[in-house]
Amino acid sequence: QVWLVESGGELVQAGGSLRLSCAASGSGFNINVMGWYRQAPGKQRELVATIGSDSTTNYADSVKGRFTAARDNANNIYLQMNSLKPEDTAVYYCAASRYSDYRMPFESWGQGTQVTVSS
């Protein structure tokens, strides 16, 4: 199995910035696409960003221009979050897939890290 561990979530004021990290390990499958999801209380999990093995990225409309995803050669990924808004408050999850198409289901998930944006 591929193991994912997120870190970096904390309380931050609106307009501030935060950088999330996800460390990947294990040999369950060859990681291709990785991504970030978030889930706010009472709401369903939503896609925030995906990043391919070539570092090609896709973003949700709600975060375009504010969030930036990146990855290194060890399959660790990052999410730079700028101009944070209270509506960004959620548990953020890292995910990994063996597929090259970001629309395919993710197969491995981290435990999540809490991001809270105060107004």
N, C-alpha and C positions, 0 to 999 in steps of 0.2 A: 504494500500500500504506500501511497504518497502521503506524507505527513506535512501539514501546514500549520504554522504558528504565527499569529498576528501580534503586533505590538504597536504602541505609539498613541493609542486613544487616550484622551483626557478631556477635562473641562477647559473650554476656551471661549473668549468673548466674541460676539459677532464682529466680523471684519478681520479676525485674526487668521492665523495659518497653523497647519498641523501636518506632520508627515507620518504616514503609516508605513509599517514594514511587514513583510511576510517572508518567513524563512521556510524553504522547502527541503525535504529530505526523504529518503526511502527509495525503493526500486520497484514499486508496483507497476508502473508504466512509464513510458517516455513522455515527459511533459511537453505539450505543444502550446496551446492557448492557456493563459492564466487570466484571472479577472478579480474584480472587486464587486461585491454586492453589499447592500445595506438593508436593514430592517428596523423600522421605527415601531414603537409600541402600538399595537392595534392595527398595524398595516402589514401587507404582504412584503416579502423580500423582493427587492428590485435591483436590476443591474445598474452599476455605476460606471464601470469601465472594463474593457478587455484589452489584453496585450498579447500579440502573437509571438512566436519564436523569433521572428525578425524584428520585433519591437513595434510592429504596426499596431496602432491603438484605435479604439472606438469608445465613444463616451455617450452617456445619457444626455439628452438635451438640457436637463436641469443643472448639469455640472460643467458643460462645455465652456471653455475659457477660464474656468476657475480651478479645475482639478487636472493634474497631469500624472499619468501612470508611466512607470519605467521598470526595467528588469535588468539583471546582470547575467553573466555567463554561468552562474550557479543556480539559475532558476529561482532566485529570490526576486520578489517584486515590491514596488513601492507606490505609494499614492501621495503626491504632494497636493494638499488641500489649501487653497487660498481664498480670501474673501468669504469666509465661512458665514453661513446664515443659520438662524435657529432651526429652520426646516431641514438642515443637514444632520440634525441630531438623530442618531441611530446606532445600532450595533453594526459594525463593518466587518464583513467576512471576506477572506481570501479563498479563491477556488482555482482548481487546475483540471485540465482536460487533455486527453491524448490526441484529440482531433485538431485539425488545422482550421476548421470552420468554427468561428466563435458562437454560431447559433446552435451548435450541438450541446447536449447536456454536460455540465461539469460533473466530474466523477469524484473529486476529493475536495473536502472543505475544512477550513480551520474552525476554531472555537469562537472566534469573533473578538473584537475589541470595541469598547464603548467610546463613542465620540459625543460629547455634549456641548452644544453651542448656546451660550446665554445671551439674552438681549440686553 
